[in-house]
């Protein structure tokens, strides 16, 4: 009987491979651009890889590397989490999502990291870059050097926040390598990649990674979105001491990327006893890169068919509204969050329902401006930030008349523009100018015209209002990022 076991296992494997082959013939891969990767965090073993080595625009998952380089500098003693950094005019000029601090505002490395990783604050990424690397270019060089040392051979960086730029490229493979490296090299700072929410003054912002607090065991990492890349997500989860990392690039909504990541993770956790049935895919670092240009999903993600401008948190209200935002169609038909062995174990809730549910209750982490504080001093700092939040609101109302919906985030730009607005005491012209800065600087190389700005800068919902400022970007070259 023992002699027949190897033959039986081989026969089962051949049968399984044949079934998969038939399925591949009957149901070919969708032509839509998307990259998926699932790996074991400890070993780097690849459990699933679809288009994992095709170059891709990273968007805000870039901030994983920004956090890695910053925290390595902290670990090496070049600065501390309590080090005070100053918001520069360049940092203040970044596109939303951002904190919107005025130039000259000070913030600790610790608070800047929390704001960047939870709110995906583009201004805080530049604050960290300038504080650690001296400038955006200096820090980008550090990022590229780190990427090469880690074996991220398909990656290049030109900014620390992932705002659109032709030279900002990565792949699912490289992001898997980066996530593994973060967990391996910086275990004492792992907390930064799974903070559920932050509270700044009166404002609470939940993590854009919808798996945090919803998917069992979810414990990282970061989301990203620009029109050219689609919706990206690097996610991790731990179950029974086993940690998996999932990468989703090019999903068509914030919900879809979370659903796909949950499905990938669930497949991985369901495969424990059946790994011998599947051919080995090797380790993530051995995946062979593809020499190609990144797909550009701008028309698909930010075209006129969208009912409202796309942004990284466009599905933030789904749980409150009780909807699923069409995630079934987004994921090629709804399915349980289980692998093909669904009959062998009780299925979990459907992935879209899981992502649409309210996150587990968690106390938001306090963030604030100024030096590190505790006790009564911390309470006073939080109260002071709350008071300052109320002051920009009248300016925001004025700006809305000028169709600048993100004006509340732009008070930091007014001091720069006040010099050129002597004949315009109203704040509206100043805001209009600063609104034009990000789009102009992001796309100066490839898309200088106003129409392209709207299409290419889908990182934030405010972009469609910017064509009005088409004549102003040439005056802002100093704020290039």
N, C-alpha and C positions, 0 to 999 in steps of 0.2 A: 504493500500500500504506500509506504514511504517513497518508493521509487517512482510512483505515478504523480506525486505532488508537484515536482518541477514541471512535468508535462501539463498538468492541470492549470498551473499558474500561467504558463506560457500560452495555453489555449485561451484562457480568460483574457489575458492581455491582448492577444491578437483579435479576439472578438470585440473587446472594448475599442481598440484602435480602428477596427472596421466600422463600428457604429459611428465613431467620431468622424471618420472619413466620409461616410454616407451623409451625415449631417452637414458636413462642410460643402458637399456637392449640392445638396438640396436647399440649404440656406446659406448662401454666400455672405461674406462680410459686407456690412453696409459701406456704401461708397463715401459716406460722410466722414470728415476728418475727425479722428479721435485717437488718443493714445492711452493705453491702460497698462499698469504694472502692479504686480503683487509679489512681495518678497518677505522672507524671514529676516527680522532685524538682527538677530545674533549671527546667523551663518551667511546671510546674503543670498541664500538659495532662492531662485526664481520659481514661483508657483504659477504665474501667468504673465504673459508678455504679448501685447498687441500694439504694434507700431511703437514699441518702447524706445527704439533708437532713432526715430525720425526727429530732426531738429524742431524745436517749438519755441514760441515766445513765452517766457515764464510769467510775465505780469508780476503780481505781488508775491508769488512764492519766492521771488528774488530775496525777500526779507528774511528767509531762513538763513541764507548766506550772510546777510548783513548782521543778523543776530550772532551767527557762528563766529565771524571775524571779531565782532565787538567783545563777545564773551571770552574768546581766546586771549584777547588783549587784557581782559580783567584777570583771567586765570594766570597769565604770565606776569602780572604785577605792573603793567604799564598804565593802568588806571584802576579805579574801583567802582563798584556800583553806586557809591555815594558821590562820585566826581560830578561837579556841576558843569553842564554844557550850556552854551548860549544859542538861542535861536537867531540865525543870521537872516538878512533880507532874502538870500537865495532859498533858505529853508522855508521861510514864510510864504514865498511865492509859489510853492508847489501846488499842484491841483489837488482837490479833494479826492479821496477821503483824507482829511487832515484834522489836526487839533485846532488850527487857526490862531496860534499864538502870535502876538506882535514881535517884531525884531527886538532883541534885547532881553526877552523873557528867558529865565534860566530854569533848567530842569535837570534832574539827576539822570545818570545813565540808567539806573533801575527803572525810574518812571518812564523814560523815553522808550525803553525796550517794551514795557507793558503796553504802552499806548500803540506802539508800532505793531506788535504781534496780535493784539485783540481788535483794535479799531482799524488796523492796516493804515496807520497814519503816515502819509508820504512825507510830511514835513519832519516828523521825528526820525525817519530813516536818514534824511539829509543831516539833521542835527548830530546823529551818531556818526555818520560818515565824516563830517567835518571835525568832530571831536576826536575821532580815532585816527583818521588818515590825513587830516589837515585840509582836505578839499574833496570834492566829489571825484575828481580825477585820481587823486592820490589814494583814496579808499577803493575806487574801482580797480586800481592796479593791485591792491592787497587782495581783493576778492578774486581776481583772475589768477594770482599766484597761488592762493589757497585752493582754488578749483583744480589747478594742474597737479598740485601735491596730493590731492584726494583722488585723482584719477578721473576727474570729470572732463573728459577729452572733447565733449561736444558743447561745452559751455563757454560763453564769454559775457562780460558785464561792462556796461558803460555808465550805469547809475545804481544807487543802492535801494531803489524802491520799485523798480520794474515798470515805471511809466514808459510809454512807447518810445522805442529807439531801435534803429535797424540792427545795431550790433548787440542787442540784448537777446541772447539765444541760449537754450538749454535743451534737455530731452528728459523723458520719463526715466530713462536709465540713470542719467546724471543726478536727477532729483532723488532717486532711491539711494544712490551712493551718498549724497549729502545728508539725507535724513539719518542713515545708519551712522555716519561719522559724527553727527551731532549727539546721538544717544551714546555712542562709544566714548567720545572725547570730552563731553561736557555733561556727565550725568548729574553733577551738582546743580546745574542750571536748567535742567529739563523742565522745571516748573513753568518757564516762560512760554512753552509751546502748548500748554493746555489750560491757561487761565480762562474760566468760563465767562467772565464779564469784568468790566472795570467801571468805577464810578468816579467821574470828574465833576466836582461841584454837585450840581443837582442832576446831572445827566448820566444815565447808565447806558453803557454800550455792551451788548452781548457779542461773544466771539462769532465771527462770520463763518467759522467752521461748525456747521450744524450737527456734526457727529458728537461734539462735546456736550455731554449732559443728556444725550439721546441714545446713541448706540452703546450697548454694554461694553465697558472696558476702553472706550475711546480716550486717548491720551496725547493727542497731537494732530496736526502740525500747523498748516497755514493754507489759506485760500489765495486766489488771484484771479483778476479779470481785466482784460482790455479787449477791445473789439477784435483785434487781429488774432488773439489767442483763444477766445472763448473762455469758458469757466473752468478754472484749474483748481485742483485740490491735492495736497499731499496730506495723508491721514495715517494715523497709527492707532493700534488698539492692542490690548494685552488680555489674554484669557488663559487661566491655568498656568501662569508663568511663561507663556509663549507669546511673543510680541511680533505682530505683522505690520508691514508698511504698505499702503496702497497709494498709487499715483493715478490721478485722472486728469487728463488734459483735453480741452476742447469740448466739454459738455455744453449743452445749449441753455442751461439755466443753473442758478445756484442750488436749486433742489435736485436737479438731475445729477450734478456732480456728487452731491452727498449720497444720493441713492446708489449710484454706481460704486462709490467707495465702500458703502456698507455691504453691498452684494459681493464685491471682491473679498472683503475681509471675512465675511461669513463663509464663503467657499473655502478660503484658506483654513479657517478653524474647523471646518467639517471634513477635511481631508486627512486628518491624523492617521487613521488606520488603513488608508487606501493609497498611500504614496507609491507603493510598489506597482500599482496599476498604470501609473503615468510615466511617460519617458522623462528623463531628467533634462531640465532646461539649463543646468549649470548655475553659476552665480552671477549676480547683477553686473559685476565688473567685467565679466567675460562676454557679455552681450556685444555683438558686433555693430558698431555705429553705421548709420546710413548716411552717405554723402548726398545731401539734398538741401533745398531751401525750405524754411519753415512754411507750413500752410498759412495762408492769410484768410481768416474767417470774418473779416470786417463786414462784408455785405450780409452774410448770414446772421451775424450777431447783432448788428446795429443798423440794418437796413430799414427802409420805411415801413416794412410789415410789422415792426414792433409797435405795440400799442403805447408804450412809454419807453423812455431811454433806458437802456440796459445799464446795470451797475453791479458791483461785487456783492451787494446785499439786497438784490431786487426781490428776493423771496423772504425777507425778514418778517413780513406780516402774515405769512401763510398759516403759522400755528394759531395766531390770534383769530384769523378768519375761518379756520377750520377747513381749508381747502388743500389741494395737492398740486395746484398749478400745472395740471396736465402732465405730471411726471411719468405717468404710465406710457404715454406716447413718447416722452423724452427718452425713455430707457428701452424702447423697442418692445413695449408690452409689459404690463405689470407682472411681477413674479415674487414669490416668497423669498426672503433673505436666506436661502439655503442652497446647497450644492445639488448635484444630480442624485445624491443619496437621501433625498428628502423623505423617502419612505422608511428610512432607518432611524429617524429621530423626529421629535416634535418640532414643527416649523416655528420660526419666530414670526412676529408681526411683519406685514408687508413693509418693504423698505420705505416706500413713499409715506405710509401712515406713521412709521417711526420718525421720519424726518419732519412730518407736519405736527407731531405732538409737541406739547410744551416741554422745554428742557427741565431736567431735574433742578430742584431748588438749590441755589448756591449764593452765598454772600458775595457781592461784587468786591473786587479788590480796589482799594482807594488809590487813586493817583492824583498828583498835585504838582504845582510849580514850586520853584525854590528849593532850598537845601533839604536834606533828609530830616524829618521831624518825627517825634513820637509823643504820645500822651496829649496833654492840652495844646501843645504847639501844633500837633497834627490836626486837631479839631479846628483850631483857628485858621490854619492854612486852607483846609477844605472849605470853610465858611467864606474865606476871602476869595477863593476861586469861584464859588457860587455867586457871590456878589458881583464879580466882574463879568460873569456870564450874562447878567441882565443888561449890562450897558450897551452891547452892540445891537440889541434887538431893534431900536428905532431906526438905526442905519439899515438893518435888514429889510424893514418895511419899505423904506425909500427905494432901496435897490430893487425890490420886487416890481416897483412901477417900471423900472428900466429892464425888467425881465432878466434879473440875475438871481435865480433861486438859491444860490449858495452864498449869498452875500454875507450871511452871518459868519461864514468861515474866513472872511477876507479883511477884517479890521487890521491885520498885521501889515497889509500892503499900503494903508493910507499914508503913513508918514513919508514913504518914498515918493508917492505921487502928489503929495500936497504941494511940493515945490513947483510942479508943472501945472497946477490947477488954480493959479492965482485968480483967474477970471471966473472960476467955477467953484464958489464956496460950498456948493452942495457936495455930499459924499458920493453921489452917483457916478460922476465921471471918474473919480479915483478908483471905485470898485470895478467899473467897466474896464479900466486899463489893466488892473491886476488880473481880472478874469481872462484877459487875452494872453497873459504871460505864459501859463502852462502849455496851452495848446500850441502857441507859436514856438516855444522852445522845444517841445517834444517832437514836433514834426518838421522842424526847419529844414532838415536834410532831404526829406523825401516828399513831403506834402505841404508846401508853404501856403497853398490857397485855402480860403475859408471853408470851402466845401469839404476838402479832405480832412480838415481839422475835426469837423463834426464826426466824420466816419471813423477816423483813426484814434480818437482819444476817448474811446468808450469806457475808460477806467472809471468814469464818474457820470452821474446822471445829469450834471449841470451843463454838459458840453453843447447840446443843441442850441443854447442861447448865445453862443460865442461868435457866430458869423458877424454880428453887429460890430464886433471889435476888430474886423478884418484889417482895418487900416492902421491899427495900433501896434501889432507885434514888432515891427522893425525898431520901435523905440525901446525894446526890452531885451536886447541881446545879453546884458550882464547877468540875467537870471537863468541862463541856460543850465539845464541839469541833465 
